[in-house]
């Protein structure tokens, strides 16, 4: 069974890792959000790509979910002492990634090729692709501060400003990265990881051609990033509230209405099952909080079994 996963952030990275642990490498492609990429100290930073890749490679910081394990902070300490901006945490190992990526981009190499080469160097077996080789910028319109680039909102302002809307600058002119549409066309099922629907998944789906290709996949399933009305990590629940939407698995289902066949929800949200099914969405109730590698693998296995059941169901229709 060929699987394509859409991922961004820590939750997406964990789910991608679970899928990578239970699927043959040749059967899994992971398409990663690049809407939160930005330039800092003249370097091209790709937070979601790096979080996904570090996690798949076993290099991620297990406490934070982002950044490198056993990291040191000498460069950042020096920047801080010199009065430079220290709001974005750049570790020394992480800095090496950004330096080499920026060097290669400046020589005209596409991001997708750099990601493939980095993946090979880190021993990552599944195919990891950026959503696009062209820059796409996620911006957040806030009540207090107007429009902010995503990392300014997310890291520098710590998600404190109230959200009004989102924009993905440059997305209309972007193209799916090489290999993205091929993977989607060959996929038997699509798994939307438990990533933030607003700022991790929406940028991917807004790249011209990607959502349309997703709609052609036999079975499409999302894993809810909202559990018991709260986000496990990140500002997804806060964003829903500030946009006037009660954060819940129902809100997640509404975000993906028309795209997904099924939704994987945590047992604490079992009471929403009937409402979800009334929306025409099949439901898998299980443990979705991933605290360790076993949780990741179990969730991946159950999600894939859910996909297979939906494939059989569709085949009987």
N, C-alpha and C positions, 0 to 999 in steps of 0.2 A: 504494500500500500504506500503510494507516494503522498507525502505530507508536506505542506507549506505552512510555516508558522509566521505570524506577524508579531513583532516584539519590540519593546522599548522599556527602559527602566529596570528596576531590580526584580519586580514580579515577573516581567516578561523574560528576563534573563534566567531566572530560576526554572520557569516552565520550559524554556528552550533547552536548558540543561537536562531536565527530566526526560524530555522527548529524545534528546541525543543519547541518553543512557539506555533507552529501550528500543530504539529503532536502528536498523542498519544505516550507516552513514549515507549511503547512496540514495536512501529513501526520504531524507529530510533536507529541506532548504529553509533557512531562516532569513526572512526579510526584515531589516531593522530600520527604525525611524532615524532620520538624519535632520529632522526639523529643529532639533535643539543644538545642532553644531554651531560653533561660533569661533571668532578669532580673539585670542588673548595673548598678550606679549608677542604679537606677531606670529603666533602658532595656531594651527587649525586644530581645534578641540572637537572631538566627536564623542560626547558622553555616553549616548545609548549604545553605539557600536562598541565602544571600549568595555562598557559594563557587560554586554552580552558576550563578547569575546573573552574577556578575563574570566568570566564565570564558566564558560565552556572549557577553557584551558586549565581550570583549577587554580587560577592565579588571583582570584578576587579576594578582597578583604571580607572574611566571613562575618565580621561584626557589623560593618556598614552596608555590605552588599555591593558597594561601588569602590573603585580604586583598587590598588594592588595590596596583596598580603605582605606582611613584613616590610612595609614601606618606611622610608626615611624622609625627612622634610628639610634637609639642609638648604636647598635652593630657596624654598619658601621662607625660611627663617632669615636668609640673607636679604631677600626682597623686603621683608617686613622691617628689618633694621634700617634699610635704606629709605624707608618711607613709601615704598611702592604698594600697589593694591594687593591685598592678601585675601580678598573675599572668596576667591575660587581656589579650592584646595588642590594644588599641584604637587604631588609627591615626586621624589627623585626618579623612581622607576617609571612612573606614569609620564613624567616629562620626556623620557627617552622615546616613548611611543609618539608623542606629539612632535618632537623634533624630527624624527625620521619621516613621519607622515607628511609634515609640512615641506621637508626637503624634496620629497618625491612629487608632491603636488606642484611645487614651484617649477619642476622640470617638465610639467605637462602630463604626468601620469594620471589616469582616472582613479577616483577613490575606490571603485570596485576592484581594480587590479591590486591596489595596495592592500585592501582588506583580505583578498585571497592570499597574497603573499604573507601577510602577518599571520593569518590563520594557519598556514602551513608551518611557519616558524614556531608557532605556539602549540602545534600538535592537535589542532581542531579538525575533526574528521568531517562533520556535515558541512554543506555549503552555506556560508554566511554572505549575504548580499546587502549593501546599502539600498535604500529604496530608490535612490537616484544618484547619478554622478554630478548633477547640477545642484548648486546650493539652493536650499529652501529654508527660509527663516520663520520660525514660529514666533509670533508677537502676541502679547496679552494686553487687551485694553482693560484698565483698572479704574475703579471709581476715584481713587485718591491721586493717582500719578499719571493718568492718561495711558498712552501706549508704551509698553516696555518690551524689549527683547526678552525672550523666554528666560535665559540664564540670569538676567538682571532681576526678573520677577522671582524666579525659583530659588536662586542661591543668594544673591546680594540682598534682596528684600525678604527672603525666607517665606515666600508665599503669603505675606501679610496683607498686601493690598487686595481689595475685593474685586473679583473678576466680573467683567461685563461681556466680553466676547473674545474670540481668537481669530487670528489671520495667519495665513501661510504665504509669506511673500516669496514670489518667484515660482510658486508651484505650477502656475498655468503654463510657464515656459519650460518646465522640467520634463524629463523623459525617464521612464523606468530604467534602472541600471541594467546593463547587459546581463541576461540570464533570468531576470525577474519574470518577464512575461512567459518565457519558455517553461520555467518552473511551475507557474500558475496553470498553464495550459496542460501540463502533464500530471497535475496533482489530482489525487482521488479525494482528498479532504483538506480543508483549510482549518487551521486552529488559530484563533485570535487569543493570544496569551493574556493573562490577567494584568494588562498594562492600562495606563490611563487612557480612556477612550478619547478624551479631548485633545491631549497633546502628545500622545505616543502613537495611537492608532490612526486618528484622523489625518495627520500629515501623510501617512503612507497611502491611505485610501484616496486622498486628493490628488496624488500624482496621476496625470492623465493616463488612462488605460488600465490602471491597477484594479480599481473597484470593479470595472466591467469584467475584467478577467477573473476576479474572485467570484463574481456572480455565476460564472460558467462552471465552477467546480461542483462536483456531485454533492458533497456534503460540506457544510460550513458550520463550525461550532466555535463559540466563544466561552472563555472561562472568566467568570465575573471577578473584577478586582475589588468589588464592594462586598463586604461580609458583615452582616448585622448592621447595615446602615453606615458602616465606616470603611475607610480605605486601610488596608494592611500597612501600606507605606505610601507616602506622597500625598498630594493635595486633591485627589480626585473627588472625594466626598465634599470637601470644602467648595470646590468648583461647582458641583451640582447645586449645592445650597445657595450659593451666591447668584447662580443663574435662575433661581426660582424653582428648582427641581429637587424634590425630596430624594436624597441619596439612598438607593436601594437596588436590588437586583432587577426590579421592574424598570428602573431608570436606565440601567445598563442595557436591558433588552430593547428598550425604546431607542437607545443610541444606535443599535445595530439592526433595527427593524427593517425587514426586507432583504437583509443580507444573510442573516444566520438562520439555520434550521434548528439548532439546539443551543442551549445554554447550560453550562456547568456551574452549579451554585453550592455553597456550603450548607451543611446540615442545619445551621442556625437559621437559615432562610427558607426552610422547608414549607413554612406557612404560605409562601408566595407561589408555590408550585401551581396551584389551580389557576391563578391569574395569568401566569406565564403561558400555561397550556391553552388558555382561552385566547391568547394573542397568536396562537398557531405555532408556538415554539416548544419543541421537545425539551425535556428537562432531565438532567442527571444531578442527583443530590449526593454529595460525598464530602470528604474533608478537603478543603481547598487551601488551607493555610499550610504553607511549606516551611517547616522549621528545620528540616535536615534533608540529606540526599534521599533517604528512604521515602519521605513525603513527596519529594519531587518525582521520583520514579513511580510511586503509586498513583499520583494524580495523572501523570502522563499515560500510564497503562489504562486507567479507567476512562480517561478521555478518548483514547484511541479505540477502546472497546465500544464506547458510546457511538463513535463515528461509524464503526463497522455495523452496529445495529441499525443505525439510521440509513446506511447504504442498503442493507437488506430490506428495510422498510420501504425505501424509495423504489427498489427493484420490484416489489410486489404491487406497487400502485398501478 
